[in-house]
Amino acid sequence: MKTKTIKLPAKINDGGTSRTIEELRQEQAEWFSYIKDINAKLDSGKSLSPAVAAGLPDVRSRLDYLRRVINSHDDTLYFMYEYFSDDKNPDNEGNIIPAGVSIDDAPDFHGLLSETLNTLTSDEITKRVAWSVPRGHAKSAYLSNMYPVHQIVFGLRRYIIIVSETMSMSRKFIEWVNDQLAHNKKLREDFGELTNNLAYKELKDNADSFETVNGCLVQASSTGSPLRGSRYKAYRPDLVICDDLESSKNTNTLELRNKNEEWFNKVVMPMGDVTRTAFIYMGTLVHATGLLPHVLKRADFDGRMFSAIVEEPERQDLWDRYEEIYRDQENPDRLDDAVSFYVENQEEMDKGARTLWNDRFPYYKLMQEKVNIGSRAFGSEFLNKPIDDETAVFKSHYFQYFDDKDLYDQFNRPLPLDVYGFWDIAIGKNANSDYNAIVTLGRDRRTGVLYVLDAWAKKCPMHEALRVAEQKVADYGHKIFGVETVQAQYDMFRQLRENATKRGLYKTRFKAVNPKGKKEDRIMQLEPLFENGTVRLKRHQRLLIEQLQQFLSHDNDDLPDALQGAVELGGGSRRRTFYKKPVGL
């Protein structure tokens, strides 16, 4: 481009014509070569002609444009921040990303989501993706709002269908997409007029669908809708976005769940083109046997589950106290007091804690949300672990809870408790190993009620749990403390007993326990004790409650196993057996 005058070519969709991304890359390379020649000329002491010098601002502007568009094509996250953030596009009223948030601040989850969308754009255009994502993590904003715009402006898809549980919700998605194409000034300047163009009056545009100048139809639909045989001109749907297809309304019976699954398998999946169609299904698990769990398990889908809590904190004892403060209904300042407690102990409390989107949902906020909406809803909405009471061994309505004040009688005297503890040892040391679990319970000598005083669990080496066990014995002075002793675990029992003696903890009798039978059968013995209210929990013992509610389907059951060991030591699981039927009965 060693010309004295500069002629800028059309932009990507100017005048209804479309330039390919390869053409833009070639143009960018040519302008870089042009600038290189100019710099070489200046370095040699030569001067530029007035025409060339006058045209340099236009060249720089053109290179800025090419950089934006090419980077946007290659990286959907870049595209989203460039055109839908207050910092990069302050004049756009429909922005999703607020001011002060740059692409460098994007949480890892959004980066991973965008990398997956990039793969769908360039490498695996027929990829099938199913993700279970906690509420409030902007999956719909990225997937159903901004991503379709990206596919449209680059002409990558011809027929996009966005499906939600209700038609009103999917309409909102396509209305936002249509509005951005029509009114986002920066988007229109860079990609041309793609909708509401007077030169294309025949374009379809209504509440349920709209058509673009560059030949793409975007359509809204809902769960259960008749989509069989859907076509746009010569095209079948080539991008099907399923966004939150389920709620408690359409999953509360087995018949409804079966109906959703049949519709998805017989209507949604067959309507695509095997050579062009990508399927993306993202939602939050609302039922353990619903449609989303079914799709997550399909071999043809890349299924992933995400939890708002990535790693639990090390100092669970401080978080238990935080939750107790926040739950205190008699304290009108409980929120402020809980936050103050967190601020005072923040360094210790934050150790080890990782969340999926820490800027929006730090761990202390998630714990507040758990109290606000209850453990059951929190498990479903934020941890992607819904409770299915129909098949659960430990049903939610079995659980009875207590507070510290319940450990005193009407005369404010402490209940006569015998305290028992049990350590279920985990040998593994990696993040995927079992938990080391230590449970302490108090047995009321008068009533036989078993109060779970403490439930500690952490994925950590045995020697770290050994120190915790020593401290628990020092804090609670157990009557009996049991330790699982299978193979290498016996050495931990020996060390615990020796260390306790050195510390003068003579009150506690240590017992080596070699459990008999299958772990699942042992834990099952707790079920009648929960049903009749013998075992009682504290509400902040989230992990224990979660593992009980999801027993047989949860990845871990170490806390219930430790609880069963402690109950056994206290005699709580023994049942009377009549070997001979009394005469006359």
N, C-alpha and C positions, 0 to 999 in steps of 0.2 A: 504493500500500500504506500508506495513512494510517490504519491500524487500531491499536487499542490492544493487541491481542493478536497474537501471531505464530504462524502455522501453517505449518510447513515441509512442502513437498510430498515425495513419494516420490523416491528416488534413481533412477538411470537404469534399473536392472533389478530394483527391489524387487518382491518378491512374484510374480515371474515376468512382470510387466508391463514393457514397455519404453517409455521416454520418448525422443523424438527429440532430436538435438543442437540442432535449431531451437527446441524447447521450452525446453531448458536455456539457450540464449542469451537467449530472451525473459525467462525468470525472472531471469537475471543482470541484465538491463537494468532490470527492475522493482525488484530489491533495491538497485541503484545509485541509482535514483530515490528510493527510500525513505530511504537514507542521506543523500542530498543534502537532502531535506526536513528531516531531523533536524538536520543541520548548520546549515541556514538558521534553524531554530527556535532553536538554541543561540546562533547569532551575533546574533540579535535580542534576546537576554537572557531568553528564555523557558526554562522548565525542562521536563524530560520527566516523563511520568507514571511511577509505579513499575513498571507492567506493561511499558511500552516499554523503560525502562532495564534491567529484568531480562532482557528478551529480546535485547538487543544482542549478548551473547556468542554466542548461537545464530545470529544473523544473520551475524556475522563468520565463524563456523565454516562456515556454509552457503556464503558467498561464497568461502572457501578451497576448499571442495569443488568448486564450479562452476568456479573458475579451473583447478584441477587437471584436471578432466574435459574442459573445453572446449579447453584448451591441448593436452591429450593427443590429442584427436581431430584437431586441426589439425596437429600436429607429432609424428611418430612418434619422433623423437629425444628430445623432451621426455618423452613417455610412457615410453620405455625407461629414462631416468635417474630418473624419478619413482618407478617401481615395481620396478626391478630393479637399483638401486645401493645399496651399503652405506651411503652417506651419507644418502640420501633415504628408505630403507626398511630400517633396520638390523636389524629383527626377522625378515627373510625369509632363510631358509637357502639358497634357490636363486638368490641374486643373481649376476649376471654381471659387473657393473661394480664394481670394488673400491673400498675406502674411499680418500678423498683425491683422487678423480678426479671433477671436476664437469663439467657439460655444456660449460662454457667451455674445458675441456681436451680436448674431443673432437677427434680429428684431422680434417682437411679431408675425408678419404676417407669417414669415417662420416657427416659432414654431407651430402656429396654422395649417399651411399647413401640416407640418410633423406629427402632432397628427392625422390629418385626414387620412394621408397615413398609419400611424400605425394601425388605425382602419380597413382599407382595408386589411392590411396584416394579422391580427390575429382575429379580432372580427366579422367584417361584410364583408366577402370576396365578397359579391355580391352588396355592397353598390353602389348607384348612386349619383355622386357628380357633381354639376354645379356651378362654381364660375366665377363671372365677376371681373377681376383684372386689375388695371391700368397698363399702359405700363411701362416698365423699372423696374419692381419689381421682376424679376428673376423667374417668374412662370414656364417658359419653362425650365430653367436650372434645377430646382428642379423636375418638373413633367415629362418632356420628355427626359431629359438627365440622371440624377442620379437615379431617382426612378426605371426605368426599369432595371438598373444594379443590384440594390438591389434585385428585384424580381427574377432575373436570377440566381445570385450566390447562393441564398438560395433555389433554385428550387421551388419557390412558385407559379409560373405561367408556363403554357406550350405553350401558343400561345398569343403573345402580338402584337397588331396592334396600330401603332401611325399614326393618321390622322391629316393632316394640310390642309390649303387652297390649297397649291400646292404640287405636288410630290417632287419638289426640296427641299422644306423646310423639309418635313418629312424624306426624304433621309438623310439630314444632321443630324437629330436626331439619326437615327439608325447607321449611319457611326460613330458617336461619341461613341455610346454604344459599337459597335463592336471593335473600336480602343482601348477603355479602357480595355475590356476583353482580348485583344491581347497584349497590351503593358504597361499597368499599373503594374509595377513590384510588388508593395506592394499588390495590389489586387490579382495578380496571385500567389504570395507566400502564401497568406492566404486562397485562395479559389480554387487554382489549375488552370490548363490550360483548359479553357472552349471553346476556339475557335482557329482556325488556327492550329489545332493539327494534326500532320502528321499521327497519328494513326487513324484518322477519316477523311480520304480523301473524303468520300462520303457525308460529311456535305454540305448542301446548303449554298452558300455565293455569293451574287451578289448585285447589286446596290439597289435593292428593298427589299431584305430580307436576313437574315442569320440564321443559325441553330447552336445551342450550343451542346457541348459534353454531357451535362446533360439533353438534350432533350427539348429544348425550341426553338420555331421559333419566330423571331422578324421581323415584316413586316411593310413597309411604305405604306401609301395610302393618298388619297387627297379627298377633297370635291367633291361629285358627282360621285366618282368611284364605279364600280360595285362590291360590296363586298358580295352580297348575296351568301349564301352557303359556305362561307370560312371555310376550314378545314385544320388541320395539323395532319396527322395520324388519331388517333381516337378522336382528340380534336377539339372543336370549340373554337373560340377566348374567352379567359377567362380574358383578361385585354384589354380594348379598351380605348386608350387615345386620346381625341380630343383636339387639341391645336390650337387655333386661326383659326377656320374654315371660318371666314368671313373677308372681307375687303370692301372698298368702291366699288371695282370692281364687286363683286357678290351680292351686296345688293342695288344697285342704282335704281332698278326697282321693282315694286310689283311682277312681274312675276318671277324674279330671287329669291326674298325672299321666295315666295311660293315654288319654285323648291327646294331650300335648305331644307325647312321644310319637304317637302314630301320625299326627299331622306333620311333625318335623321330618320324619323318615319318608312319608309318602308324598308330601306336597313340596316342602322346602328343598330338600336335597336333589330331587330329580329335575328341578326346573332349570338348572344351570347347564353350561356347556363344558364338557370335560376338558376341552382344550383351552378354555379361557376363563372360567369362573373361579373366583376366590370366595370362600365362606369365612366370615369372622363372627364368632358368637362370644359376646362378653356379658357377664352378668354377675350377680351376687347369689350365692347359694341360699335359697329360702326353704328348701326341703331336702333331706338327706337322700331321698329316692326320686327327686324330680327330674326334669328334662336336662338341666345343665349337668348334673352328675353323670347322666347317661351319655351325653356328648363328650364329656371330658375323658371318658373311658374308651371311646371309639378309637380304633387303631389308625383311622385315616385323618384324625384331628391331632394337631399339636396342642395337647391339653396341659394347662398349668393352673395351679391354685396359689393365690397370694393371701397373706395375712397382714393386717395392719401392724401387728407386732412381729418383727423379724427375729429379735433375740430378747429374751427376758433379762431384767436387771440382776446384778449380783446380790444386792442388798434387799432381798424380798421382805425382810423383817421391817425395814423402814417404810416400804410401800404398804405393808399391812397396817402400820400405824397411820400412814397418810389416809388410807381408805377408812379406817375407823373414825378418824377426825371428820372426814367428809360425810360419813353416814350418820353422824350424831344428830338425830332429829331434834333433840332438846337444845341444841346450840344454834341460835339464829345466825351466828357469824361463822358457821362451819366451813363455808367456801373460802373465806378470807384466811381462816386459821389453817386450813389444809394447804393453801398456796404458800402461806408464811412458813409452814413446816417444810415444804418442799424447797423453798428458797434457802432456808437455813442449812439444809442437808443436801443441796443439789449435787455437789460433786460426788458424794458417796452414792446417792440415789440413781444418778445417771450412768454409773459404771456398768458396762455390759449391755445397756438397753439400746436397741435399735428398732426403729419403726420404718414402715414403708415410705412414708412422706413426713419426715421429721419436722419440716418447717410448718406444716399445717396440722399435723397430728403428733406432737411430741408425746412421750409416754404418759406424762402426768395428765394431759388432756384426755387420752384414751381411758385412763383409770376413772376420771370424772364421768366420762360418757358411759362407762360400764355401770357406775352407780345410778346415773340418771335414767337409763333405759332398762337396766336389769341384766343379769348375766346371760339369760337365755337369748334375749334380743341381741346383746353385744356379741355373743358367740356366732350368731348368724350373720349380722350386718358387718362386723369388722374382722372377725377371725375366719370367716367362711367355714364355720363348723356348726351347721344347724342341728338342732336336737329333734330326733324323731321319736316322740313318746310312744308311738304305736309299736315300735319294735325294741325300744330301750329296755334294758334290764333294770336300771335305776331310773325310774320315771321322775320328772321334775317335781311333781306334786308330792312325792315321797319326802322330799327334803324338809327338815325342820332346822331353824337357825337360832342361834343364841348370841347374846352380847356379853361382855364381861360382867355387867351388872346381874345377869342371870346366874352367876356363880356365887351369889349371896342369897341367904334366905330373907324372910320378911323382917327379921330383926337385924339385918345387915351383918350377919355372921357368915363367914365363908362356908360353902358346902363341904361336907366331909368327902374329899376326893382321894382316891388312890390313883396315882399317876403312872402310866405305862408308856413306853416308847419303843419304836422299832425302826431299824435302819435297813432298807432294801438297797443293797450295794450294786452299783453298776461298774463293770470292769472296763468298758470301752472308754476311750479318751477323746474321740472326735465328736464333731457337732451332730453327727447322726446317731450317736450312741444313746443308750437308755439314760434316764435320770438316776442320780443318786437321790433317794427319797427318805426322809426322816419324818415320822409322824408321832406326835405326842398327844395322848388323850387322858382325860380324867374320868374315872368311874365313880359315880355317886354311890357310896356304900349303902345308902338308905333305899334308893329307887332303882339302882342298876343302870341309870341313864349314862351314856357315854358321850362326853363332850370332847370334840376334837379341838384341843387347845392350840396346836401348832401343826402346820403342814409345810415342810420345807422340801424343795426339790431343785436340783440344778444338774445340768450336763457338765460334769467336771471329773477330774481324776479322783481316785479313791482317797488319796492322802489329803486332798482339800476337804472332802466330805468328812474325813476323820476329825479334823479340827472343829468342824461344825458340830459333829456328834458330841465331842467333849464339852463344847459350850452349852449345848442343849441339856446335857446331864447336869452341868453346873447350875443352869438357870432353873430347871424344873425339879431336880432331885427325884427322879423317877424311882418308884418302888422296884420295878423291873425294867431293864432296857435290853431288848432283844436285837441280835445282829444275825442277818442271814449269813450262814457259813457253808458255802459250797466251794470246794477247791481252794483257790487263792484267797477267797474272802475270809478264811479263818484267820489269816495273819492280821487283817484289820481288826477283828474281834479281840485278838490277843493284845494288840497295841492299844486299843481303846481301854481295855481293862487295866493294863499296866499304867497308862497315862493318868487314868482316873485315880488310881491308888497314889501315884506321885503327887497329885493335886489335892489329895485328902478327901476325895469324893466317896466316902465309905458308905453313905446311905443307900446307894443304888446297887442292886444285884444285877450283874450282867449275865445274859443267857445266850449261849450259842444255839441257833435255830437252823436245822436242816429241813426245809419245807418238804412236805410229802404231797404227792399228787400234782396235777396240773395247776398252773397258776390261775387259769380261768375258773376252774372249779372252786379253788379256795376263795377267790373274790366273790363268786356267786353266793357264798355263804352269808355275805353281808346284806343281801337283798331284803330278807325279812326284817332285819334289824332297822333298815331305813324305812320300810313300809310301816312298821309299828311305832316308829318315832324313838327307838332306843338310841340310835346314833344321831348326834346333832352337830351341825357345822357352823362356822362363821362365814358370813357372806363374802368376805374378802378372799377366801381360800379358792380363788378362781380356778387354778390349775387342777386342784383335786376335784372340784365340782365338774369341771369340763371332762376330765378323764372318766369320772363316774357316769356322767350322762351319755358319753360316747363310748362306753365300755364295749369291747369286741369290735369296734370300728375305728377307735382312736389309734394313732401311731404308738402311743405309750400308755401303759397302765401301771406305772411304778408306784405312784402315790396310793391308788386303791390297794395295791399289794402290800405296801407298808402299813396302811390302815388295817388291813385284815390281820397282819402280824401283831399289831398292837392290841387289837380287839381280842385275839386269841390269848395273848398274855394275860389280859384282864378277865378272861373267862366269859366274854360277852357272846361268843358264837356257839356256846354249848347249849344243847337242847336236851330236854328230858325225854327219855324213851321208856315206854312201858313194855317190858318184855312179856309180861303176862297180863292178860285182860282181867280186871277185877271181876269177881264172881257176881253174877246178877246184872252185869252191864252188857 
